[in-house]
Amino acid sequence: MRQALGRGLDALIPGGAPLSPADSDPGAVIRKIPLSSIRPNHLQPRKHFDPEKLSELALSIKEHGLAQPILVSHSAASNSFELIAGERRLRAAELAGLSEIEAVVKNPESDRERLAIALIENIQREDLNPIETGLGYLRLMKEFGMNQTQLTQIVGKSKAAVSNTLRLLDLPEEIQKAVQNGQLSEGHARALLSIEEPMERHKLFRLAVDQRLSVREVEDYARRVQSGQVLPEKSPARPPKPPKPADIKALESALQQKLGTKVEIKTRKDGTRGALTIHFYSLEEFDRLVIMLK
């Protein structure tokens, strides 16, 4: 399984560093670097790091190693390294108790190039939440004077996908934060965008969060608002979900330890049917899981 990428940095910065150094640059050297000598990227586009997902990635790294090296630059003056891309992997490696991490060393000629590498690498790996991705698109357009058509070639996304993500930045800050922290999905946010009246949009936003509405439910409410229906000022919160049975939680934990990634088991009320979901956070991890399950 491989992700179709856009033209990458070659289309943006002539002679720029390739995005997936280990795959696209045969001459790239991977070396182990002490975690203590790596400084954070001062242009980091990613703002939110989910603690639970970091813990899951740390467990995977501890059990199976790092699937893809991080990208750093080297300062000869201080004999230290600055992270360019891979902060989530770096933080997870620290949680896993590693003292060294595999890295590819590149030396961007400017902060402009450093920012482009970090943004595109995160966007193409789908490591950013939808709001961070939209902000990344916006920065690329402003920093490099690109239009949306050029941007689609760089990031390997359709024009509609790029446009829909950029539109999320038109939402009020409160709703954007809800998307960033996972209370709402991108689908919820797009449904809210269809409501032009700010007060009705905010009421539906509160309804979606308080009652944990699905995307389809929010879309249905949005259509009602567009047809002239007025939403109630307040709505009762949906009763909390019953706790997951202890035996199911124990089985999830055992499978997570075995597979080295997050596993979810959902069952119907009668316990005779359900779904088993195995999460992966990179294409390399997906390939590893497929091999294990075979």
ChimeraX attribute file (.defattr): number of C-alpha atoms within 10 A of each C-alpha:
attribute: neighborCount
match mode: 1-to-1
recipient: residues
	/A:1	7
	/A:2	8
	/A:3	9
	/A:4	10
	/A:5	14
	/A:6	17
	/A:7	17
	/A:8	23
	/A:9	20
	/A:10	14
	/A:11	14
	/A:12	19
	/A:13	14
	/A:14	8
	/A:15	9
	/A:16	17
	/A:17	21
	/A:18	18
	/A:19	23
	/A:20	19
	/A:21	21
	/A:22	18
	/A:23	11
	/A:24	11
	/A:25	12
	/A:26	8
	/A:27	9
	/A:28	15
	/A:29	12
	/A:30	16
	/A:31	12
	/A:32	12
	/A:33	18
	/A:34	14
	/A:35	17
	/A:36	11
	/A:37	12
	/A:38	17
	/A:39	14
	/A:40	15
	/A:41	19
	/A:42	12
	/A:43	16
	/A:44	17
	/A:45	21
	/A:46	21
	/A:47	10
	/A:48	12
	/A:49	16
	/A:50	11
	/A:51	10
	/A:52	10
	/A:53	15
	/A:54	19
	/A:55	18
	/A:56	23
	/A:57	26
	/A:58	27
	/A:59	22
	/A:60	26
	/A:61	21
	/A:62	17
	/A:63	15
	/A:64	13
	/A:65	15
	/A:66	20
	/A:67	16
	/A:68	19
	/A:69	21
	/A:70	23
	/A:71	26
	/A:72	25
	/A:73	21
	/A:74	16
	/A:75	11
	/A:76	8
	/A:77	6
	/A:78	8
	/A:79	8
	/A:80	16
	/A:81	23
	/A:82	19
	/A:83	24
	/A:84	28
	/A:85	29
	/A:86	22
	/A:87	19
	/A:88	20
	/A:89	20
	/A:90	25
	/A:91	16
	/A:92	24
	/A:93	25
	/A:94	16
	/A:95	17
	/A:96	20
	/A:97	11
	/A:98	15
	/A:99	12
	/A:100	16
	/A:101	20
	/A:102	19
	/A:103	24
	/A:104	20
	/A:105	22
	/A:106	20
	/A:107	15
	/A:108	18
	/A:109	10
	/A:110	9
	/A:111	11
	/A:112	14
	/A:113	17
	/A:114	24
	/A:115	23
	/A:116	28
	/A:117	25
	/A:118	23
	/A:119	27
	/A:120	24
	/A:121	23
	/A:122	24
	/A:123	23
	/A:124	21
	/A:125	14
	/A:126	13
	/A:127	18
	/A:128	22
	/A:129	20
	/A:130	23
	/A:131	23
	/A:132	23
	/A:133	24
	/A:134	21
	/A:135	19
	/A:136	23
	/A:137	24
	/A:138	19
	/A:139	17
	/A:140	21
	/A:141	15
	/A:142	11
	/A:143	12
	/A:144	14
	/A:145	11
	/A:146	17
	/A:147	12
	/A:148	17
	/A:149	13
	/A:150	15
	/A:151	25
	/A:152	20
	/A:153	17
	/A:154	21
	/A:155	21
	/A:156	18
	/A:157	18
	/A:158	14
	/A:159	15
	/A:160	11
	/A:161	11
	/A:162	19
	/A:163	16
	/A:164	16
	/A:165	21
	/A:166	19
	/A:167	15
	/A:168	22
	/A:169	17
	/A:170	11
	/A:171	17
	/A:172	12
	/A:173	10
	/A:174	11
	/A:175	22
	/A:176	20
	/A:177	14
	/A:178	16
	/A:179	21
	/A:180	21
	/A:181	13
	/A:182	12
	/A:183	15
	/A:184	21
	/A:185	16
	/A:186	19
	/A:187	15
	/A:188	22
	/A:189	23
	/A:190	18
	/A:191	21
	/A:192	25
	/A:193	18
	/A:194	14
	/A:195	18
	/A:196	11
	/A:197	11
	/A:198	13
	/A:199	12
	/A:200	20
	/A:201	22
	/A:202	17
	/A:203	16
	/A:204	25
	/A:205	21
	/A:206	16
	/A:207	22
	/A:208	21
	/A:209	17
	/A:210	16
	/A:211	14
	/A:212	17
	/A:213	18
	/A:214	15
	/A:215	19
	/A:216	12
	/A:217	14
	/A:218	22
	/A:219	20
	/A:220	13
	/A:221	22
	/A:222	21
	/A:223	15
	/A:224	13
	/A:225	19
	/A:226	15
	/A:227	9
	/A:228	8
	/A:229	12
	/A:230	12
	/A:231	17
	/A:232	10
	/A:233	12
	/A:234	11
	/A:235	12
	/A:236	8
	/A:237	12
	/A:238	12
	/A:239	9
	/A:240	8
	/A:241	6
	/A:242	6
	/A:243	7
	/A:244	11
	/A:245	8
	/A:246	9
	/A:247	9
	/A:248	14
	/A:249	15
	/A:250	11
	/A:251	14
	/A:252	19
	/A:253	16
	/A:254	13
	/A:255	16
	/A:256	19
	/A:257	16
	/A:258	12
	/A:259	20
	/A:260	22
	/A:261	24
	/A:262	22
	/A:263	20
	/A:264	16
	/A:265	14
	/A:266	13
	/A:267	13
	/A:268	9
	/A:269	8
	/A:270	7
	/A:271	8
	/A:272	7
	/A:273	9
	/A:274	12
	/A:275	10
	/A:276	11
	/A:277	12
	/A:278	16
	/A:279	17
	/A:280	19
	/A:281	17
	/A:282	14
	/A:283	15
	/A:284	15
	/A:285	19
	/A:286	16
	/A:287	13
	/A:288	15
	/A:289	17
	/A:290	10
	/A:291	9
	/A:292	10
	/A:293	7
	/A:294	5
